[in-house]
Amino acid sequence: MKSVIFLSLLLISICSNATNITFRVDLEGIEVHPKGIYISGEINGWKFDQNPLSKTTNNIYEITLDLDEGQTYEYKFFNGPLWEGGEFAFGPCANGGFRSVTVDQEKILPTVPFGLCNSDFPKDKIKVACVGNSITYGHGLGSERAEVCYPSQLQKILGEEYITYNFGNPGKTMSKDINDSYWKTSEFNYSHQPFLPNVVMIMLGTNDSKPFIWDKRKEHLKRDLIEFYNSFDTLSTSPTIYLATPAFAYNHNFDVSNTNIEKGIIPIINEVSEEMGINLIDIHEATQNKQKLFPDGVHPDKEGALIIAQKIGSVLKEESPKMIIKKKKLSTNKIGVKYRWYKNGQLIEETSQASLKLTAIDKNAHYKVAVKLLKETEDWVVSKN
């Protein structure tokens, strides 16, 4: 009989993988919702009112949960049991506004400030802000999202010299004056300050292609894109900014229209890049003929996200062209298939030659050159001087 009981206890021990994880958050300086503080995420199927935290000392709230060992969970703290009360967890402890925990042993996690981390990004790194919608965020990638979304895979490509941060927000648009505008998000605010990026990767437009948005906003998209670009261009870090064309959409899921992307949105992005001399990355071309990597027709799987990361990484690693001004001639050291020459932000001429003769050089003007890298794609890199 004793052996049967021992065996039963052993089986229970073997089959039980639950491990105690204690979460703590500091609400100092924040008005707490009357219904309290909650935690929600993959730990509870994103049920906002299921796991309230208990107040301990001062402004510290905590909860201990039994989680499956060997699993990684994404989660957020919520000020009140509604999605609108969720934090955007900003800093090196988070990914795209979400915290995560890997359950490997029983532990008490460090107390964190609501919406922030206990540490700042290293100051000796090149900070890359990946600004975008659900494709940037990593919709459809499941529990692997934090590791295989394109910003995370881009981090591996760029190496330790860089820090990439995911500022993707699903469903958001470049268009400004609508409910689903990226302009209205925490991601928009944090991607400017306090992040203060050195490089900005902007990939928006997929959701602008939805007919009920496109029909109302198409006349304003160019204006909104220029204003969006300028909001980063005026930062104290003087970041290098890249515009990316939207990925190829293989069906009308989520009301996304590839026709509107190709005939309306991409021409506007190309036009702004051409007129203002802005770096351009052709993600649309890079994702064509890869339908198998887009399971729902719009969002890439992890291999599709890798293709996007590789494309962006290849252009970011391109050495910027140098502008050489000598007597009455502009020239560059960068080899390409086309060249665009600018004076004070205005396009002077596009040519297939790596030099341009002028009647005179204005010593008080600012000149720059954009170089098209390949004949088959619309990838342009721009001089910094």
Secondary structure in CASP SS format (residue, H / E / C, confidence):
PFRMAT SS
TARGET T0000
AUTHOR 0000-0000-0000
METHOD secondary structure of the structure
MODEL  1
M C 1.00
K H 1.00
S H 1.00
V H 1.00
I H 1.00
F H 1.00
L H 1.00
S H 1.00
L H 1.00
L H 1.00
L H 1.00
I H 1.00
S H 1.00
I H 1.00
C H 1.00
S C 1.00
N C 1.00
A E 1.00
T E 1.00
N E 1.00
I E 1.00
T E 1.00
F E 1.00
R E 1.00
V E 1.00
D E 1.00
L C 1.00
E C 1.00
G C 1.00
I C 1.00
E C 1.00
V C 1.00
H C 1.00
P C 1.00
K C 1.00
G C 1.00
I E 1.00
Y E 1.00
I E 1.00
S E 1.00
G E 1.00
E C 1.00
I C 1.00
N C 1.00
G C 1.00
W C 1.00
K C 1.00
F C 1.00
D C 1.00
Q C 1.00
N C 1.00
P E 1.00
L C 1.00
S E 1.00
K E 1.00
T C 1.00
T C 1.00
N C 1.00
N C 1.00
I E 1.00
Y E 1.00
E E 1.00
I E 1.00
T E 1.00
L E 1.00
D E 1.00
L E 1.00
D E 1.00
E C 1.00
G C 1.00
Q C 1.00
T E 1.00
Y E 1.00
E E 1.00
Y E 1.00
K E 1.00
F E 1.00
F E 1.00
N E 1.00
G C 1.00
P C 1.00
L C 1.00
W H 1.00
E H 1.00
G H 1.00
G E 1.00
E C 1.00
F C 1.00
A E 1.00
F E 1.00
G C 1.00
P C 1.00
C C 1.00
A E 1.00
N E 1.00
G C 1.00
G E 1.00
F E 1.00
R E 1.00
S E 1.00
V E 1.00
T E 1.00
V C 1.00
D C 1.00
Q C 1.00
E C 1.00
K E 1.00
I E 1.00
L C 1.00
P C 1.00
T C 1.00
V E 1.00
P E 1.00
F C 1.00
G C 1.00
L E 1.00
C C 1.00
N C 1.00
S C 1.00
D C 1.00
F C 1.00
P C 1.00
K C 1.00
D C 1.00
K C 1.00
I E 1.00
K E 1.00
V E 1.00
A E 1.00
C E 1.00
V E 1.00
G E 1.00
N C 1.00
S H 1.00
I H 1.00
T H 1.00
Y H 1.00
G C 1.00
H C 1.00
G C 1.00
L C 1.00
G H 1.00
S H 1.00
E H 1.00
R H 1.00
A H 1.00
E H 1.00
V H 1.00
C C 1.00
Y H 1.00
P H 1.00
S H 1.00
Q H 1.00
L H 1.00
Q H 1.00
K H 1.00
I H 1.00
L H 1.00
G C 1.00
E C 1.00
E C 1.00
Y E 1.00
I E 1.00
T E 1.00
Y E 1.00
N E 1.00
F E 1.00
G E 1.00
N C 1.00
P C 1.00
G C 1.00
K C 1.00
T E 1.00
M C 1.00
S C 1.00
K C 1.00
D C 1.00
I C 1.00
N C 1.00
D C 1.00
S E 1.00
Y H 1.00
W H 1.00
K H 1.00
T C 1.00
S H 1.00
E H 1.00
F H 1.00
N H 1.00
Y H 1.00
S H 1.00
H H 1.00
Q C 1.00
P C 1.00
F C 1.00
L C 1.00
P C 1.00
N C 1.00
V E 1.00
V E 1.00
M E 1.00
I E 1.00
M E 1.00
L C 1.00
G C 1.00
T C 1.00
N H 1.00
D H 1.00
S H 1.00
K C 1.00
P H 1.00
F H 1.00
I H 1.00
W H 1.00
D H 1.00
K H 1.00
R H 1.00
K C 1.00
E C 1.00
H C 1.00
L H 1.00
K H 1.00
R H 1.00
D H 1.00
L H 1.00
I H 1.00
E H 1.00
F H 1.00
Y H 1.00
N H 1.00
S H 1.00
F H 1.00
D H 1.00
T C 1.00
L C 1.00
S C 1.00
T C 1.00
S C 1.00
P C 1.00
T E 1.00
I E 1.00
Y E 1.00
L E 1.00
A E 1.00
T C 1.00
P C 1.00
A C 1.00
F C 1.00
A C 1.00
Y C 1.00
N C 1.00
H C 1.00
N H 1.00
F H 1.00
D H 1.00
V C 1.00
S C 1.00
N H 1.00
T H 1.00
N H 1.00
I H 1.00
E H 1.00
K H 1.00
G H 1.00
I H 1.00
I H 1.00
P H 1.00
I H 1.00
I H 1.00
N H 1.00
E H 1.00
V H 1.00
S H 1.00
E H 1.00
E H 1.00
M H 1.00
G C 1.00
I C 1.00
N E 1.00
L E 1.00
I E 1.00
D C 1.00
I H 1.00
H H 1.00
E H 1.00
A H 1.00
T C 1.00
Q C 1.00
N C 1.00
K C 1.00
Q H 1.00
K H 1.00
L H 1.00
F C 1.00
P C 1.00
D C 1.00
G C 1.00
V C 1.00
H C 1.00
P C 1.00
D C 1.00
K H 1.00
E H 1.00
G H 1.00
A H 1.00
L H 1.00
I H 1.00
I H 1.00
A H 1.00
Q H 1.00
K H 1.00
I H 1.00
G H 1.00
S H 1.00
V H 1.00
L H 1.00
K C 1.00
E C 1.00
E C 1.00
S C 1.00
P C 1.00
K C 1.00
M E 1.00
I E 1.00
I E 1.00
K E 1.00
K C 1.00
K C 1.00
K E 1.00
L E 1.00
S E 1.00
T E 1.00
N C 1.00
K C 1.00
I C 1.00
G C 1.00
V C 1.00
K E 1.00
Y E 1.00
R E 1.00
W E 1.00
Y E 1.00
K E 1.00
N C 1.00
G C 1.00
Q E 1.00
L E 1.00
I E 1.00
E E 1.00
E E 1.00
T E 1.00
S C 1.00
Q C 1.00
A C 1.00
S E 1.00
L E 1.00
K E 1.00
L C 1.00
T C 1.00
A C 1.00
I C 1.00
D C 1.00
K C 1.00
N C 1.00
A C 1.00
H C 1.00
Y E 1.00
K E 1.00
V E 1.00
A E 1.00
V E 1.00
K E 1.00
L C 1.00
L C 1.00
K C 1.00
E C 1.00
T C 1.00
E C 1.00
D C 1.00
W E 1.00
V E 1.00
V E 1.00
S C 1.00
K C 1.00
N C 1.00
END
